[in-house]
Amino acid sequence: MTYYNNIVETANYIKKYFNEPIDYAVVLGSGITLELEDQQELGYEAIPLFPGNKRSNHVKGHANKLTFGKISGKNVLVLNGRLHHYEGYSMKDVAFMTYVVKFLGTKGLFITNACGAINTEFNEGDIICLDDFISLVSDNPLRGENDPRLGERFVDMTTPFDPYLVENLNNSAKKLDIKLPQGTYGFFQGPYFETRAEIRAFKTMGCDLVGMSTVPEVIAANHAGLPVAVLACITNMATGIQERKHDHEHVLKTAHQISINLKQLLIETLENLK
């Protein structure tokens, strides 16, 4: 299948470009930044088979490049920005780089995002370690014919987030005195911010958080057998909870501030991982 071949070719292209084995990968959400030691860069537009390589009008706050370097002695690949379903990309396009990460031989994937909080015990600026999700979108990257070279037809989601990665994140947070509660993430298609009625419905369903990304990548990671953990960064309270109207510039500003604690958390966690 072409999709599989494109994944393998892209992985091989990245391997030749960076020319070192990759231990772990990190996906950065809107406005979130992460600098590496001995950093090298590769723009998305330079990756021949990457689905988003021909579009210049990407979402603001996404740098749209790969960076490779070291954190705590580990070789780390960072995806600075992602594709979103609301931009018009298929779910398979959104999940494409997750499969590439798997074929790069990485030991695990850390996904970050900027999201809104429905649970009023959380606050703007908090980092939440996801322990479950609810997809509020009817489509997903596994729909259609299954390629067994990528994963099994039916994927168990009893534990979508890898216990080993989550345990190490929690241990690191305690050591650094960073609050890291758990929560359930609701995946909303967007790109409009949710209505008050939608937020009330999502709260009733059990969502603590709401955002427009992450879940397709988590599904693909589980399909591929790639250990994954998610750090959701609260950049705003959800519609009807906060008094002011939503503003993407505010999201980016808050996400940039959260990046300080996020980087410390990842540095400490990667140091303790095998």
PLY file of the C-alpha trace (Angstrom):
ply
format ascii 1.0
element vertex 274
property float x
property float y
property float z
element edge 273
property int vertex1
property int vertex2
end_header
0.00 0.00 0.00
1.19 3.52 -0.79
0.54 4.79 2.74
2.84 2.16 4.23
5.52 2.74 1.58
5.43 6.49 2.18
5.86 5.96 5.93
8.88 3.70 5.40
10.46 6.03 2.84
9.96 9.06 5.09
11.50 7.23 8.05
14.49 6.25 5.93
14.87 9.84 4.70
14.93 11.15 8.29
17.39 8.44 9.36
19.81 9.49 6.63
19.37 13.18 7.40
20.06 12.97 11.14
22.29 9.89 10.91
21.91 8.86 14.58
19.50 6.49 16.33
16.53 8.21 17.98
15.63 7.21 21.53
12.42 9.18 22.09
10.19 11.58 20.18
8.13 14.57 21.31
5.20 16.28 19.55
4.76 19.96 20.43
1.33 21.59 20.45
0.40 25.20 19.69
2.83 27.69 21.20
4.86 25.06 23.07
8.62 25.21 22.62
11.50 22.87 23.45
15.18 23.53 22.76
17.67 20.67 22.43
21.41 20.33 22.89
23.38 20.10 19.60
20.18 20.83 17.73
19.73 20.11 14.02
16.67 21.11 11.98
14.69 19.81 9.01
11.69 21.79 7.75
8.50 19.89 7.01
8.52 21.33 3.49
11.81 19.50 2.83
10.38 16.06 3.66
9.30 14.72 0.25
6.36 12.49 1.30
5.15 14.37 4.37
1.44 15.17 3.76
1.81 18.81 4.84
4.97 19.65 2.91
3.28 21.81 0.27
1.11 23.98 2.49
2.60 27.25 3.73
-0.43 28.51 5.68
-0.10 26.32 8.76
-1.67 27.05 12.14
0.01 29.92 13.99
2.18 28.69 16.85
3.47 25.65 14.98
7.08 25.95 13.77
6.56 23.15 11.19
9.95 21.52 11.43
11.72 18.52 12.91
14.51 19.14 15.36
16.98 16.53 16.51
19.35 16.75 19.46
19.93 15.62 23.00
18.04 15.86 26.29
19.59 14.23 29.35
21.94 12.24 27.15
19.10 10.79 25.03
18.73 11.37 21.30
15.39 13.12 20.89
13.37 13.96 17.80
10.92 16.84 18.22
7.97 17.41 15.91
7.51 21.17 16.18
3.89 21.37 15.10
1.35 18.89 13.76
-1.35 18.54 11.13
-4.97 18.90 12.23
-8.12 17.27 10.86
-9.83 20.68 10.89
-7.26 21.98 8.39
-8.70 19.58 5.84
-6.22 16.76 6.30
-7.46 13.19 6.47
-7.05 11.32 9.73
-4.40 9.17 8.07
-2.49 12.33 7.14
-2.75 13.54 10.75
-1.41 10.19 12.01
1.30 9.84 9.36
4.24 11.10 11.43
3.23 8.92 14.39
3.83 5.85 12.26
7.09 7.39 10.99
8.21 7.78 14.62
7.52 4.07 15.14
9.53 3.10 12.05
12.41 5.26 13.26
12.83 2.72 16.07
12.04 5.09 18.93
11.32 3.67 22.39
8.39 5.98 23.07
6.49 9.12 22.12
5.53 12.10 24.29
2.65 14.16 22.89
1.85 17.66 24.11
-1.05 19.95 23.30
-2.67 23.23 24.23
-6.19 22.64 25.52
-9.09 24.05 27.49
-10.12 22.90 30.97
-13.65 21.78 31.73
-12.82 20.46 35.19
-12.81 23.50 37.48
-10.32 21.82 39.82
-7.75 22.53 37.11
-6.32 25.96 36.34
-4.88 27.79 33.40
-1.15 27.00 33.32
-1.52 23.45 34.66
-0.02 20.41 32.95
-2.26 17.33 32.95
-1.06 13.77 32.33
-3.85 12.10 30.37
-5.20 8.82 31.65
-8.03 8.44 29.13
-9.77 10.13 26.22
-13.17 10.46 24.59
-13.29 11.00 20.85
-16.05 13.44 19.95
-15.18 13.05 16.26
-16.72 10.30 14.14
-13.60 9.62 12.02
-10.26 8.12 13.09
-7.00 7.05 11.38
-7.83 3.32 11.51
-10.98 3.60 9.38
-10.71 1.77 6.08
-8.62 -1.18 5.00
-6.09 -2.27 7.63
-2.45 -2.84 6.73
-1.11 -5.53 9.10
2.39 -4.16 8.63
1.27 -1.14 10.67
-0.79 -2.92 13.29
-3.72 -5.21 14.04
-7.23 -4.62 12.73
-8.80 -4.17 16.19
-6.83 -2.19 18.76
-7.34 -2.57 22.50
-7.68 0.77 24.30
-7.92 -0.44 27.89
-4.66 1.37 28.65
-4.06 3.90 25.85
-1.18 5.56 27.71
1.97 3.59 28.51
2.25 2.86 32.28
6.06 3.00 32.26
6.17 6.46 30.65
3.34 7.76 32.85
4.99 6.44 36.02
8.25 8.17 35.16
6.44 11.43 34.39
4.69 11.30 37.76
7.93 10.51 39.61
9.67 13.41 37.87
6.83 15.79 38.68
7.03 14.88 42.38
10.79 15.41 42.40
10.44 18.81 40.72
7.39 19.77 42.81
5.33 20.25 39.64
1.64 19.48 40.00
0.68 16.77 37.47
-2.93 15.65 37.93
-4.56 13.09 35.64
-7.52 13.76 33.41
-9.70 12.68 30.51
-9.32 14.55 27.22
-12.21 15.18 24.85
-11.19 15.36 21.18
-13.26 18.02 19.42
-12.95 18.59 15.68
-12.92 22.41 15.67
-11.64 24.78 14.42
-14.21 26.89 16.25
-14.01 27.04 20.03
-16.77 24.96 21.62
-20.16 26.40 22.56
-21.39 26.58 26.16
-23.90 23.80 25.49
-21.24 21.57 23.97
-19.01 22.05 27.01
-21.91 21.14 29.33
-22.46 17.98 27.27
-18.77 17.07 27.28
-18.62 17.56 31.05
-21.58 15.20 31.49
-19.77 12.63 29.33
-16.74 12.78 31.64
-14.33 15.11 29.84
-11.95 17.09 32.06
-10.30 18.78 29.09
-11.14 19.59 25.50
-8.91 20.13 22.49
-8.59 19.72 18.73
-5.67 17.31 18.39
-3.76 14.45 20.03
-6.29 11.60 19.88
-5.60 10.56 16.26
-1.90 10.32 17.15
-2.64 8.32 20.31
-4.82 5.90 18.33
-2.09 5.46 15.71
0.58 4.94 18.39
-1.49 2.19 20.01
-2.14 0.64 16.61
1.59 0.60 15.88
2.61 -0.67 19.33
4.43 2.58 20.11
4.45 3.50 23.83
2.85 6.94 24.23
2.10 9.45 26.97
0.37 12.82 26.74
1.03 16.06 28.59
-1.93 18.37 28.06
-1.20 22.03 28.74
-4.16 24.11 29.93
-4.03 27.44 28.13
-7.58 28.52 28.91
-10.73 27.49 30.74
-13.50 26.16 28.51
-16.39 28.19 27.09
-18.89 29.21 29.76
-16.35 28.69 32.53
-14.00 31.56 31.79
-15.64 34.99 31.56
-13.71 36.37 28.59
-13.97 35.22 24.99
-11.42 32.84 23.52
-8.33 34.23 21.81
-5.70 32.14 20.02
-3.02 34.72 20.85
-3.73 34.15 24.54
-3.47 30.39 23.97
-0.02 30.82 22.41
1.20 33.16 25.16
0.11 30.81 27.93
1.52 27.76 26.15
4.89 29.48 25.86
4.88 30.13 29.62
3.97 26.50 30.35
6.92 25.38 28.22
9.30 26.19 31.10
7.83 23.55 33.43
7.22 21.19 30.53
10.88 21.25 29.55
11.99 20.60 33.15
9.57 17.68 33.34
10.83 16.14 30.11
14.50 16.63 31.05
14.00 14.87 34.37
11.88 12.09 32.86
14.23 11.34 29.98
17.16 11.16 32.36
15.47 8.29 34.20
14.16 6.38 31.21
16.01 3.37 29.81
0 1
1 2
2 3
3 4
4 5
5 6
6 7
7 8
8 9
9 10
10 11
11 12
12 13
13 14
14 15
15 16
16 17
17 18
18 19
19 20
20 21
21 22
22 23
23 24
24 25
25 26
26 27
27 28
28 29
29 30
30 31
31 32
32 33
33 34
34 35
35 36
36 37
37 38
38 39
39 40
40 41
41 42
42 43
43 44
44 45
45 46
46 47
47 48
48 49
49 50
50 51
51 52
52 53
53 54
54 55
55 56
56 57
57 58
58 59
59 60
60 61
61 62
62 63
63 64
64 65
65 66
66 67
67 68
68 69
69 70
70 71
71 72
72 73
73 74
74 75
75 76
76 77
77 78
78 79
79 80
80 81
81 82
82 83
83 84
84 85
85 86
86 87
87 88
88 89
89 90
90 91
91 92
92 93
93 94
94 95
95 96
96 97
97 98
98 99
99 100
100 101
101 102
102 103
103 104
104 105
105 106
106 107
107 108
108 109
109 110
110 111
111 112
112 113
113 114
114 115
115 116
116 117
117 118
118 119
119 120
120 121
121 122
122 123
123 124
124 125
125 126
126 127
127 128
128 129
129 130
130 131
131 132
132 133
133 134
134 135
135 136
136 137
137 138
138 139
139 140
140 141
141 142
142 143
143 144
144 145
145 146
146 147
147 148
148 149
149 150
150 151
151 152
152 153
153 154
154 155
155 156
156 157
157 158
158 159
159 160
160 161
161 162
162 163
163 164
164 165
165 166
166 167
167 168
168 169
169 170
170 171
171 172
172 173
173 174
174 175
175 176
176 177
177 178
178 179
179 180
180 181
181 182
182 183
183 184
184 185
185 186
186 187
187 188
188 189
189 190
190 191
191 192
192 193
193 194
194 195
195 196
196 197
197 198
198 199
199 200
200 201
201 202
202 203
203 204
204 205
205 206
206 207
207 208
208 209
209 210
210 211
211 212
212 213
213 214
214 215
215 216
216 217
217 218
218 219
219 220
220 221
221 222
222 223
223 224
224 225
225 226
226 227
227 228
228 229
229 230
230 231
231 232
232 233
233 234
234 235
235 236
236 237
237 238
238 239
239 240
240 241
241 242
242 243
243 244
244 245
245 246
246 247
247 248
248 249
249 250
250 251
251 252
252 253
253 254
254 255
255 256
256 257
257 258
258 259
259 260
260 261
261 262
262 263
263 264
264 265
265 266
266 267
267 268
268 269
269 270
270 271
271 272
272 273
